[in-house]
Amino acid sequence: MLFAELFSQVVVAMEFVGRPMRGRFLVRQGGNGWMVDDSELKGPAQIEKNGAFAEKLTKEQAEVLAGRLATRKPVTSDRS
């Protein structure tokens, strides 16, 4: 009985440890090349506000862009 209890605790611990955290930006293959998907916009990420979408890229371009988008600071207004 002791082994069964220990085994169930290990399995539960592995469930939490084994799952990677998913960030906001995900690199995936699109219809034409690779794209950066934005989970908040529920579609392709925008490189800048009212700018181009992050699609039709090489895999390397998409990975670099996703990293930059994930680490950029949110845009704030200086207006009072």
N, CA, C and O atoms as a DFTB+ gen file, in Angstrom:
320 C
 N C O
     1  1       0.817      -1.183       0.000
     2  2       0.000       0.000       0.000
     3  2       0.869       1.260       0.000
     4  3       0.500       2.252      -0.628
     5  1       1.974       1.243       0.665
     6  2       2.866       2.394       0.721
     7  2       3.377       2.749      -0.675
     8  3       3.449       3.926      -1.027
     9  1       3.732       1.734      -1.472
    10  2       4.216       1.975      -2.833
    11  2       3.149       2.658      -3.688
    12  3       3.465       3.572      -4.449
    13  1       1.915       2.237      -3.575
    14  2       0.825       2.812      -4.364
    15  2       0.622       4.288      -4.017
    16  3       0.403       5.109      -4.908
    17  1       0.691       4.623      -2.755
    18  2       0.529       6.020      -2.346
    19  2       1.676       6.879      -2.864
    20  3       1.457       7.982      -3.364
    21  1       2.886       6.373      -2.744
    22  2       4.058       7.099      -3.239
    23  2       3.977       7.273      -4.750
    24  3       4.262       8.355      -5.262
    25  1       3.596       6.234      -5.460
    26  2       3.485       6.284      -6.914
    27  2       2.457       7.333      -7.347
    28  3       2.706       8.083      -8.291
    29  1       1.326       7.394      -6.680
    30  2       0.288       8.370      -7.054
    31  2       0.774       9.801      -6.803
    32  3       0.426      10.703      -7.565
    33  1       1.566      10.027      -5.755
    34  2       2.099      11.357      -5.482
    35  2       3.107      11.767      -6.554
    36  3       3.149      12.930      -6.956
    37  1       3.916      10.816      -7.014
    38  2       4.896      11.105      -8.067
    39  2       4.186      11.437      -9.370
    40  3       4.590      12.370     -10.065
    41  1       3.146      10.702      -9.715
    42  2       2.398      10.954     -10.941
    43  2       1.755      12.340     -10.901
    44  3       1.791      13.062     -11.898
    45  1       1.175      12.715      -9.779
    46  2       0.562      14.032      -9.641
    47  2       1.622      15.121      -9.780
    48  3       1.385      16.126     -10.450
    49  1       2.776      14.941      -9.164
    50  2       3.856      15.921      -9.258
    51  2       4.341      16.052     -10.693
    52  3       4.646      17.160     -11.132
    53  1       4.419      14.963     -11.430
    54  2       4.870      15.000     -12.816
    55  2       3.870      15.746     -13.697
    56  3       4.261      16.379     -14.678
    57  1       2.602      15.679     -13.360
    58  2       1.587      16.395     -14.132
    59  2       1.873      17.892     -14.133
    60  3       1.761      18.541     -15.173
    61  1       2.241      18.446     -12.985
    62  2       2.495      19.871     -12.897
    63  2       3.858      20.248     -13.455
    64  3       3.992      21.298     -14.082
    65  1       4.856      19.430     -13.246
    66  2       6.207      19.731     -13.686
    67  2       6.352      19.509     -15.189
    68  3       7.079      20.257     -15.843
    69  1       5.689      18.516     -15.752
    70  2       5.884      18.136     -17.141
    71  2       5.219      19.021     -18.162
    72  3       5.503      18.887     -19.353
    73  1       4.348      19.919     -17.757
    74  2       3.638      20.763     -18.716
    75  2       4.343      22.107     -18.866
    76  3       4.520      22.827     -17.883
    77  1       4.745      22.449     -20.087
    78  2       5.391      23.747     -20.274
    79  2       4.368      24.876     -20.210
    80  3       3.211      24.701     -20.593
    81  1       4.799      26.015     -19.729
    82  2       3.942      27.195     -19.702
    83  2       3.847      27.743     -21.117
    84  3       4.857      27.846     -21.813
    85  1       2.656      28.090     -21.540
    86  2       2.479      28.666     -22.863
    87  2       2.378      30.165     -22.715
    88  3       1.555      30.667     -21.949
    89  1       3.213      30.881     -23.445
    90  2       3.193      32.327     -23.398
    91  2       2.142      32.908     -24.329
    92  3       1.354      32.180     -24.933
    93  1       2.142      34.207     -24.434
    94  2       1.169      34.889     -25.290
    95  2       1.445      34.626     -26.763
    96  3       0.508      34.481     -27.548
    97  1       2.719      34.561     -27.152
    98  2       3.089      34.427     -28.559
    99  2       3.567      33.009     -28.862
   100  3       4.402      32.453     -28.149
   101  1       3.023      32.442     -29.929
   102  2       3.332      31.069     -30.318
   103  2       3.767      31.052     -31.766
   104  3       3.079      31.606     -32.623
   105  1       4.903      30.425     -32.058
   106  2       5.374      30.266     -33.433
   107  2       4.757      28.998     -33.994
   108  3       4.854      27.926     -33.395
   109  1       4.114      29.133     -35.167
   110  2       3.519      27.962     -35.806
   111  2       3.557      28.124     -37.309
   112  3       3.754      29.221     -37.832
   113  1       3.365      27.007     -37.994
   114  2       3.373      27.033     -39.446
   115  2       2.009      27.478     -39.949
   116  3       0.982      26.947     -39.528
   117  1       2.001      28.440     -40.840
   118  2       0.762      28.947     -41.412
   119  2       0.553      28.383     -42.811
   120  3       1.214      27.420     -43.201
   121  1      -0.358      28.977     -43.560
   122  2      -0.635      28.531     -44.931
   123  2       0.525      28.797     -45.866
   124  3       0.807      28.004     -46.764
   125  1       1.205      29.930     -45.649
   126  2       2.363      30.332     -46.460
   127  2       3.524      30.659     -45.539
   128  3       3.686      31.820     -45.162
   129  1       4.318      29.706     -45.171
   130  2       5.444      29.948     -44.274
   131  2       5.041      29.867     -42.809
   132  3       4.078      29.195     -42.443
   133  1       5.811      30.576     -41.980
   134  2       5.620      30.543     -40.530
   135  2       4.999      31.847     -40.062
   136  3       5.086      32.869     -40.742
   137  1       4.373      31.801     -38.896
   138  2       3.731      32.979     -38.331
   139  2       3.889      33.003     -36.825
   140  3       4.213      31.989     -36.207
   141  1       3.657      34.173     -36.237
   142  2       3.620      34.322     -34.785
   143  2       2.167      34.552     -34.422
   144  3       1.563      35.542     -34.837
   145  1       1.611      33.643     -33.652
   146  2       0.216      33.699     -33.237
   147  2       0.124      34.423     -31.898
   148  3       0.926      34.167     -31.000
   149  1      -0.840      35.317     -31.759
   150  2      -1.045      36.085     -30.536
   151  2      -2.307      35.565     -29.856
   152  3      -3.402      35.686     -30.406
   153  1      -2.164      34.993     -28.676
   154  2      -3.314      34.397     -27.992
   155  2      -4.308      35.453     -27.506
   156  3      -5.485      35.142     -27.323
   157  1      -3.863      36.692     -27.295
   158  2      -4.787      37.748     -26.874
   159  2      -5.622      38.262     -28.054
   160  3      -6.813      38.536     -27.907
   161  1      -4.987      38.388     -29.218
   162  2      -5.705      38.839     -30.412
   163  2      -6.432      37.692     -31.109
   164  3      -7.283      37.916     -31.970
   165  1      -6.088      36.465     -30.729
   166  2      -6.663      35.261     -31.340
   167  2      -6.448      35.258     -32.857
   168  3      -7.369      35.028     -33.640
   169  1      -5.204      35.522     -33.234
   170  2      -4.815      35.538     -34.643
   171  2      -3.353      35.917     -34.761
   172  3      -2.622      35.876     -33.771
   173  1      -2.917      36.284     -35.955
   174  2      -1.510      36.659     -36.120
   175  2      -1.154      37.898     -35.313
   176  3      -1.953      38.828     -35.201
   177  1       0.034      37.905     -34.759
   178  2       0.503      39.054     -33.971
   179  2       0.753      40.243     -34.895
   180  3       1.133      40.075     -36.054
   181  1       0.536      41.437     -34.370
   182  2       0.882      42.649     -35.095
   183  2       2.234      43.121     -34.616
   184  3       2.479      43.212     -33.413
   185  1       3.119      43.422     -35.562
   186  2       4.474      43.832     -35.217
   187  2       4.456      45.174     -34.492
   188  3       5.203      45.370     -33.534
   189  1       3.618      46.089     -34.936
   190  2       3.397      47.352     -34.242
   191  2       1.935      47.736     -34.425
   192  3       1.257      47.203     -35.303
   193  1       1.452      48.643     -33.612
   194  2       0.046      49.031     -33.666
   195  2      -0.307      49.536     -35.069
   196  3       0.388      50.385     -35.627
   197  1      -1.388      49.005     -35.621
   198  2      -1.841      49.321     -36.981
   199  2      -0.789      48.983     -38.033
   200  3      -0.790      49.559     -39.121
   201  1       0.102      48.056     -37.714
   202  2       1.172      47.670     -38.631
   203  2       0.920      46.321     -39.269
   204  3      -0.194      45.798     -39.246
   205  1       1.966      45.777     -39.832
   206  2       1.902      44.495     -40.539
   207  2       1.704      43.347     -39.553
   208  3       2.076      43.433     -38.383
   209  1       1.113      42.281     -40.058
   210  2       0.944      41.078     -39.257
   211  2       2.180      40.195     -39.386
   212  3       2.861      40.215     -40.412
   213  1       2.464      39.421     -38.344
   214  2       3.634      38.542     -38.308
   215  2       3.286      37.213     -38.978
   216  3       3.047      36.211     -38.305
   217  1       3.263      37.219     -40.304
   218  2       2.947      36.013     -41.063
   219  2       3.804      35.984     -42.321
   220  3       4.422      36.985     -42.684
   221  1       3.837      34.824     -42.989
   222  2       4.642      34.613     -44.203
   223  2       6.121      34.842     -43.913
   224  3       6.822      35.497     -44.685
   225  1       6.586      34.293     -42.789
   226  2       7.972      34.437     -42.355
   227  2       8.702      33.107     -42.462
   228  3       8.078      32.059     -42.630
   229  1      10.037      33.155     -42.364
   230  2      10.789      31.918     -42.197
   231  2      10.656      31.511     -40.732
   232  3      10.258      32.321     -39.894
   233  1      10.981      30.286     -40.429
   234  2      10.880      29.820     -39.038
   235  2      11.799      30.639     -38.134
   236  3      11.421      30.996     -37.018
   237  1      12.997      30.932     -38.614
   238  2      13.958      31.693     -37.825
   239  2      13.449      33.109     -37.560
   240  3      13.562      33.609     -36.441
   241  1      12.885      33.761     -38.588
   242  2      12.335      35.107     -38.405
   243  2      11.203      35.105     -37.375
   244  3      11.124      35.993     -36.526
   245  1      10.339      34.110     -37.459
   246  2       9.210      34.009     -36.534
   247  2       9.682      33.796     -35.101
   248  3       9.129      34.391     -34.177
   249  1      10.689      32.964     -34.904
   250  2      11.203      32.710     -33.556
   251  2      11.831      33.966     -32.949
   252  3      11.613      34.267     -31.776
   253  1      12.615      34.700     -33.755
   254  2      13.239      35.928     -33.270
   255  2      12.166      36.963     -32.933
   256  3      12.224      37.609     -31.887
   257  1      11.191      37.116     -33.822
   258  2      10.119      38.088     -33.603
   259  2       9.285      37.749     -32.369
   260  3       8.930      38.642     -31.599
   261  1       8.970      36.474     -32.177
   262  2       8.203      36.057     -30.998
   263  2       8.965      36.395     -29.723
   264  3       8.369      36.849     -28.747
   265  1      10.260      36.180     -29.724
   266  2      11.078      36.529     -28.567
   267  2      11.063      38.022     -28.286
   268  3      10.971      38.442     -27.133
   269  1      11.154      38.823     -29.341
   270  2      11.129      40.285     -29.165
   271  2       9.764      40.769     -28.689
   272  3       9.677      41.643     -27.827
   273  1       8.705      40.202     -29.249
   274  2       7.362      40.606     -28.834
   275  2       7.099      40.235     -27.376
   276  3       6.449      40.981     -26.645
   277  1       7.605      39.088     -26.965
   278  2       7.373      38.619     -25.596
   279  2       8.112      39.468     -24.564
   280  3       7.678      39.562     -23.416
   281  1       9.221      40.084     -24.960
   282  2      10.018      40.842     -23.987
   283  2       9.833      42.343     -24.102
   284  3      10.421      43.091     -23.320
   285  1       9.034      42.808     -25.054
   286  2       8.861      44.257     -25.190
   287  2       7.952      44.789     -24.083
   288  3       7.114      44.073     -23.535
   289  1       8.145      46.047     -23.782
   290  2       7.345      46.700     -22.744
   291  2       6.032      47.164     -23.375
   292  3       6.015      47.554     -24.543
   293  1       4.941      47.128     -22.623
   294  2       3.670      47.623     -23.149
   295  2       3.755      49.113     -23.464
   296  3       4.431      49.865     -22.762
   297  1       3.077      49.528     -24.508
   298  2       3.069      50.938     -24.897
   299  2       2.138      51.691     -23.956
   300  3       0.993      51.294     -23.740
   301  1       2.645      52.773     -23.406
   302  2       1.824      53.613     -22.524
   303  2       1.786      55.025     -23.094
   304  3       2.697      55.445     -23.808
   305  1       0.749      55.732     -22.777
   306  2       0.589      57.103     -23.246
   307  2       1.188      58.064     -22.234
   308  3       1.062      57.862     -21.026
   309  1       1.850      59.125     -22.735
   310  2       2.414      60.159     -21.856
   311  2       1.443      61.288     -21.617
   312  3       1.770      62.240     -20.907
   313  1       0.249      61.210     -22.191
   314  2      -0.746      62.272     -22.047
   315  2      -1.309      62.321     -20.634
   316  3      -1.513      61.283     -20.003
   317  1      -1.556      63.516     -20.144
   318  2      -2.124      63.660     -18.801
   319  2      -3.546      64.120     -18.866
   320  3      -4.186      64.296     -17.830
